[in-house]
Amino acid sequence: MTRRSRITAYGTAVALVLIGAVCAVVISGGTGAVLAMVLIGVGLVGLVSLAFLEIGLSEDRDRDRARARERQRQVRRSPRPAGARRLRPVRPDRRRGQRRRLR
């Protein structure tokens, strides 16, 4: 998200809240109250949504940095010798909830 789009999104949400407050003061009766409630509600939901979006984007950036660091570590490590074999994990002959097989 670019800086310009971030400012536009937050500005729009704050503008909706302010316009809703002005509608509550200027327009009398039930119409003004309903219009104010809708505009303020949409603006506040937008602000909370943008805050969660920022949190998610920061987590994505952190995850990407961690992956890049891990890739750099893997490149720096020396490769395994040609004769070395990768060990496979040992699997038990039965797992939880399964009956024991007779051979």
PAVEX-162670 format. One record per residue: x, y, z of N, C-alpha, C in turn; residue in one letter. Coordinates in steps of 0.001 Angstrom, whole numbers. Example, Ala and Ser with C-alpha at 12.3 -4.5 7.8 and 13.67 -1.06 7.14 Angstrom:
<recs>
{rec {13190,-5690,7800},{12300,-4500,7800},{13200,-3300,7800},'A'}
{rec {12850,-2250,7080},{13670,-1060,7140},{12900,30,7870},'S'}
</recs>
This chain:
<recs>
{rec {856,-1166,0},{0,0,0},{906,1234,0},'M'}
{rec {713,2089,-966},{1556,3271,-1064},{1138,4312,-35},'T'}
{rec {2025,5243,191},{1741,6298,1167},{534,7128,734},'R'}
{rec {452,7397,-561},{-661,8204,-1074},{-2008,7487,-891},'R'}
{rec {-2061,6200,-1190},{-3323,5462,-1041},{-3698,5313,432},'S'}
{rec {-2687,5180,1293},{-2949,5100,2728},{-3567,6403,3237},'R'}
{rec {-3004,7530,2828},{-3534,8832,3252},{-4942,9033,2709},'I'}
{rec {-5168,8619,1473},{-6498,8749,873},{-7528,7901,1617},'T'}
{rec {-7170,6678,1941},{-8112,5779,2614},{-8464,6290,4020},'A'}
{rec {-7436,6640,4794},{-7710,7154,6137},{-8457,8486,6074},'Y'}
{rec {-8089,9330,5125},{-8768,10621,4978},{-10235,10460,4642},'G'}
{rec {-10548,9510,3777},{-11944,9248,3417},{-12740,8766,4629},'T'}
{rec {-12157,7881,5401},{-12868,7361,6583},{-13098,8466,7611},'A'}
{rec {-12094,9292,7840},{-12249,10400,8797},{-13261,11411,8269},'V'}
{rec {-13250,11663,6958},{-14212,12593,6362},{-15643,12096,6543},'A'}
{rec {-15851,10785,6388},{-17194,10237,6603},{-17665,10463,8036},'L'}
{rec {-16767,10277,8993},{-17140,10492,10398},{-17484,11959,10619},'V'}
{rec {-16681,12857,10077},{-16944,14287,10268},{-18221,14734,9561},'L'}
{rec {-18453,14247,8355},{-19686,14588,7636},{-20902,14059,8388},'I'}
{rec {-20782,12881,8969},{-21884,12339,9774},{-22173,13201,10986},'G'}
{rec {-21122,13710,11627},{-21323,14582,12788},{-21976,15890,12366},'A'}
{rec {-21566,16419,11228},{-22180,17658,10734},{-23645,17421,10380},'V'}
{rec {-23955,16285,9770},{-25345,15962,9428},{-26207,15860,10683},'C'}
{rec {-25653,15338,11748},{-26414,15224,12992},{-26778,16596,13534},'A'}
{rec {-25890,17569,13356},{-26143,18919,13872},{-27035,19709,12932},'V'}
{rec {-26797,19631,11631},{-27486,20477,10652},{-28887,19966,10337},'V'}
{rec {-29037,18680,10076},{-30334,18116,9678},{-31076,17691,10939},'I'}
{rec {-32261,18243,11113},{-33023,17929,12325},{-33938,16730,12088},'S'}
{rec {-34372,16164,13179},{-35320,15063,13116},{-34644,13716,12939},'G'}
{rec {-35466,12757,12587},{-34997,11382,12457},{-34071,11170,11270},'G'}
{rec {-34302,11962,10218},{-33468,11817,9022},{-32015,12143,9334},'T'}
{rec {-31776,13223,10055},{-30415,13612,10415},{-29755,12578,11310},'G'}
{rec {-30523,12030,12249},{-29971,11031,13162},{-29588,9751,12421},'A'}
{rec {-30477,9315,11522},{-30192,8091,10767},{-29003,8305,9831},'V'}
{rec {-28986,9434,9139},{-27892,9734,8227},{-26564,9834,8988},'L'}
{rec {-26585,10476,10142},{-25375,10604,10956},{-24898,9227,11431},'A'}
{rec {-25844,8410,11874},{-25483,7081,12368},{-24845,6241,11260},'M'}
{rec {-25408,6298,10070},{-24883,5513,8957},{-23495,6005,8560},'V'}
{rec {-23343,7311,8385},{-22054,7853,7948},{-20962,7645,8996},'L'}
{rec {-21281,7889,10249},{-20293,7687,11308},{-19947,6208,11433},'I'}
{rec {-20938,5347,11339},{-20700,3902,11423},{-19816,3403,10302},'G'}
{rec {-20094,3826,9077},{-19280,3397,7931},{-17854,3923,8074},'V'}
{rec {-17718,5163,8529},{-16383,5736,8716},{-15582,5003,9774},'G'}
{rec {-16224,4675,10893},{-15510,3967,11960},{-15156,2534,11570},'L'}
{rec {-16058,1882,10862},{-15748,527,10371},{-14577,590,9396},'V'}
{rec {-14552,1616,8561},{-13438,1789,7636},{-12121,1995,8362},'G'}
{rec {-12136,2802,9428},{-10911,3035,10197},{-10400,1759,10852},'L'}
{rec {-11309,983,11430},{-10895,-269,12073},{-10382,-1260,11029},'V'}
{rec {-11032,-1316,9884},{-10586,-2211,8817},{-9198,-1829,8322},'S'}
{rec {-8958,-540,8174},{-7639,-87,7731},{-6566,-397,8771},'L'}
{rec {-6925,-295,10048},{-5953,-630,11092},{-5576,-2118,11012},'A'}
{rec {-6558,-2981,10821},{-6262,-4411,10691},{-5468,-4698,9417},'F'}
{rec {-5754,-3959,8345},{-4988,-4123,7115},{-3526,-3766,7351},'L'}
{rec {-3273,-2690,8077},{-1897,-2288,8379},{-1173,-3368,9193},'E'}
{rec {-1872,-3955,10142},{-1272,-5023,10951},{-926,-6218,10068},'I'}
{rec {-1837,-6603,9190},{-1588,-7728,8292},{-429,-7462,7344},'G'}
{rec {-351,-6255,6814},{746,-5917,5911},{2086,-5927,6629},'L'}
{rec {2104,-5461,7873},{3366,-5476,8613},{3800,-6917,8912},'S'}
{rec {2841,-7806,9194},{3183,-9209,9408},{3720,-9842,8127},'E'}
{rec {3139,-9481,6979},{3638,-9999,5706},{5066,-9531,5442},'D'}
{rec {5343,-8263,5735},{6700,-7750,5545},{7686,-8479,6452},'R'}
{rec {7298,-8709,7712},{8179,-9435,8630},{8439,-10860,8146},'D'}
{rec {7396,-11515,7656},{7541,-12885,7153},{8466,-12919,5934},'R'}
{rec {8325,-11931,5044},{9199,-11871,3872},{10651,-11645,4272},'D'}
{rec {10877,-10787,5260},{12240,-10552,5735},{12835,-11825,6327},'R'}
{rec {12023,-12553,7098},{12512,-13799,7701},{12854,-14821,6619},'A'}
{rec {12040,-14915,5579},{12330,-15842,4481},{13617,-15453,3766},'R'}
{rec {13801,-14149,3554},{15019,-13694,2886},{16252,-14019,3732},'A'}
{rec {16155,-13812,5055},{17272,-14157,5942},{17563,-15643,5900},'R'}
{rec {16507,-16459,5885},{16685,-17914,5841},{17342,-18336,4531},'E'}
{rec {16945,-17714,3423},{17568,-18025,2142},{19051,-17662,2153},'R'}
{rec {19387,-16537,2769},{20793,-16138,2854},{21583,-17129,3699},'Q'}
{rec {21003,-17604,4777},{21679,-18599,5620},{21916,-19886,4862},'R'}
{rec {20933,-20311,4081},{21083,-21548,3326},{22162,-21421,2269},'Q'}
{rec {22303,-20255,1671},{23331,-20054,656},{24707,-20080,1293},'V'}
{rec {24829,-19539,2486},{26114,-19477,3171},{26589,-20845,3660},'R'}
{rec {25680,-21733,3989},{26068,-23054,4490},{26801,-23835,3426},'R'}
{rec {27730,-24635,3881},{28446,-25466,2916},{27564,-26653,2543},'S'}
{rec {27633,-27080,1292},{26806,-28222,888},{27274,-29509,1558},'P'}
{rec {26387,-30502,1598},{26733,-31796,2185},{27773,-32497,1334},'R'}
{rec {28599,-33275,1963},{29549,-34070,1166},{28802,-35004,230},'P'}
{rec {29470,-35394,-841},{28817,-36205,-1879},{28326,-37549,-1347},'A'}
{rec {29048,-38163,-408},{28667,-39480,86},{27655,-39440,1220},'G'}
{rec {27349,-38257,1727},{26436,-38164,2870},{25001,-38401,2422},'A'}
{rec {24270,-39124,3232},{22874,-39406,2919},{21993,-38680,3914},'R'}
{rec {20849,-38284,3465},{19891,-37627,4338},{19165,-38690,5152},'R'}
{rec {19089,-38473,6445},{18413,-39437,7319},{16913,-39239,7239},'L'}
{rec {16200,-40344,7158},{14742,-40277,7154},{14236,-40503,8564},'R'}
{rec {13143,-39844,8927},{12598,-40074,10262},{12052,-41499,10390},'P'}
{rec {12166,-42057,11567},{11693,-43415,11823},{10195,-43354,12080},'V'}
{rec {9431,-44160,11340},{7986,-44205,11538},{7636,-45381,12422},'R'}
{rec {6833,-45177,13416},{6406,-46318,14223},{5487,-47214,13401},'P'}
{rec {5426,-48490,13771},{4598,-49411,13011},{3108,-49203,13266},'D'}
{rec {2756,-48431,14257},{1347,-48101,14457},{1250,-46688,15022},'R'}
{rec {87,-46097,14855},{-151,-44744,15342},{-1265,-44760,16357},'R'}
{rec {-1481,-43588,16966},{-2554,-43506,17960},{-3885,-43912,17369},'R'}
{rec {-4625,-44663,18102},{-5956,-45053,17679},{-5996,-46214,16707},'G'}
{rec {-4872,-46714,16298},{-4852,-47848,15376},{-4440,-49105,16138},'Q'}
{rec {-5036,-50195,15724},{-4700,-51454,16367},{-3360,-51953,15889},'R'}
{rec {-2776,-52754,16668},{-1465,-53307,16350},{-1610,-54412,15296},'R'}
{rec {-775,-54372,14275},{-837,-55387,13231},{2,-56595,13635},'R'}
{rec {-532,-57756,13400},{228,-58970,13642},{940,-59375,12364},'L'}
{rec {2187,-59729,12477},{2959,-60070,11281},{3045,-61538,11094},'R'}
</recs>
